Amino acid sequence: MGKLLDLINDPGDLKKINQSLLPQLAQEIRETIIETVSKTGGHLASSLGVVELTIALHYVLDTPQDKIIWDVGHQCYAHKLLTGRKDRFSTLRQHEGISGFPSTSESIYDVFDTGHSGTSISAALGMACARDLKKLNYKVAAVIGDGSMTSGIAFEALNNAGHLKKDLIVILNDNEMFISPKVGALASYLTRIFSNPAYTKFREEFDGFLKSIPKVGNKVHNIAKRFDENMRAIFAPGMIFEEMGFDYIGPTYGHDLNNLIKILQNITYMKGPVLFHIITKKGKGYAPAENFPVSYHGVDKFDIATGKVIKIAGERPSYTKIFSSTITQLGKKYNNLVAITAAMPDGTGLQDFANTYPDRFFDVGIAEQHAVTMAAGMCKQGLKPVVAIYSTFLQRAFDQIIHDVCIQNLPVIFAIDRSGIVGQDGKTHQGIFDISYLRLIPNLVIMSPKDENELRHMLKTAIEYNEHPVCIRYPRAEVLGVNMDEELKILPIGKSEVLKEGKDMAIFGFGFTVRIAEETATVLKEKHNISATVINTRFVKPLDTDLLKKLARDIPCFITIEENVLSGGFGSAIIEFLEQENMLSQVKIIRIGLPDKFIEHGHPEILRDKYNININSIVSRIIKKE
Ligand SMILES: Cc1ncc(C[n+]2csc(CCOP(=O)(O)OP(=O)(O)O)c2C)c(N)n1
């Protein structure tokens, strides 16, 4: 027999398939996802966990008129396969291929762009409000994981939705995992609900009752609801969602297609906001992902038979790894050093610190805003907090950085990983705005290391420095493989390092781009006999103003290279300074950086080539003096 998936070009085709065959379709979808991700890398475990849910939703709802919003969106692979993208699925996350996240520019079935946790309920509620005001008639469903439900914005949306009473379906996909094992009181609460045997038995019976109800309108549902409310009062403690104004259905096993379809069909007849709580297995159907969901949350290319990630020979460790070993080492000497992560102990490299100093490690859930303000509180009372958050997710905490840390000038340390181009995760994940959004904040010190050795010195410097909050920005990249100093040094704040002297131009790199600056200078010398001074800028704030003034007097042309948008970036900082000193007219400035647009997904080297952050294009721009 041919494949069922071959018959499906859109959800209309899915509806033509006999319900009894849907488990086979689920199997085919799983195989396709595993096969593809083994070649492209991607978010495997989360996508495998929602295959049945995805089929059931498209089977029951009438998409794209009805709207499904995937929270984070990393679990959307089955959705992509069912909505016209199976032929391009092999291009997943590749440059000019399909995105690894829902993308409204890619398909009418992707109704909202997502990538950051917790936005789905707000967006869904907004669509429900628009529907009602425009007197239209469609259903809106938000699919949100138990991890993303810990985001502040998700609570804000639940609170508002319970009050507005719009028809809205929220599906809580509870796999008891975030990227790492679940944390927080809400997660424990959800576990209590479904691990209470009396309640579980009651729920099974109630689910059976609910799915046996024919589609006859509200009357039976009202009876069912009253019955449910009474029983719930006996069996379920708290009922947080009911108290917030939702009808709560569940917990239901999320891999039984018939059950899911029947319950979803009935939910579509319910009025007001409904929260459908399903229990799924992260990585479902692929043993390595089921057994090691953390490693298979986001995975590189792997061998399907063994589950082993295919390592590139000679690969060096990442900057994250160096940050990890250094903070763990420094934790020994500084016993007021504490580390905070927003649900990413592995991604940020804090897991070793957590294992070594469990009392001084805090995983706050997907709650970047809270992480920053909590760090401010800790700092105020004499601790030295390091908040490790990826550049893109720190955007969430912009106000907390200003209002809670910088106004009070608290010496919190921000370890900002994955700054610059991150690659395959694309526009929602690029770390290309942080120089701009941080540089404008008074009191903040912003530094970036030229290599892994300097990263270690910067961490030590930041810990010893108590005058201002400090940001250390480093890339998602393997390290350069330089020699490591035995002794960690304290670097002078606001001082750059001149790596090479030349008279024709000054090339400034910041962090990752210092290497590019050095290599550009070498090519300029060898091929064009241009001699360049090369500067490891180290600090974008405060700038090394003495050095800048001296260079502006002696050298006619400055080149700045950054992996950040040009608007508000580090080249702009230099222009602003020279303008303030009335020196701008003395220097020709060429800024290399990213344009005023969102940068798509693709391998970082492809993106660097496309956006001209590579040696050849920089050299040719310099020669043309553009
Ligand atoms: C604001 C924000 N912080 C961090 C992340 C990184 N992140 C991606 S998925 C994820 C865990 C999500 O857990 P859950 O919602 O339970 O989904 P699951 O992967 O378990 O299906 C995290 C922390 C993010 N996408 N957005």
The ligand as a Gaussian input file, in Angstrom:
#p B3LYP/6-31G(d) Opt

LIG

1 1
 C       11.250000      33.513000      25.823000
 C       11.929000      32.208000      25.523000
 N       12.841000      31.716000      26.378000
 C       13.463000      30.550000      26.117000
 C       13.164000      29.849000      24.991000
 C       13.930000      28.562000      24.650000
 N       13.006000      27.420000      24.653000
 C       12.560000      26.891000      23.503000
 S       11.529000      25.625000      23.765000
 C       11.719000      25.734000      25.420000
 C       11.018000      24.774000      26.315000
 C        9.572000      24.775000      26.051000
 O        8.965000      23.824000      26.863000
 P        7.489000      23.403000      26.547000
 O        6.677000      24.617000      26.286000
 O        7.049000      22.517000      27.649000
 O        7.591000      22.623000      25.178000
 P        8.246000      21.206000      24.856000
 O        9.539000      21.493000      24.162000
 O        8.429000      20.463000      26.131000
 O        7.291000      20.551000      23.945000
 C       12.578000      26.777000      25.761000
 C       12.977000      27.130000      27.132000
 C       12.211000      30.399000      24.115000
 N       11.868000      29.802000      22.976000
 N       11.604000      31.562000      24.417000

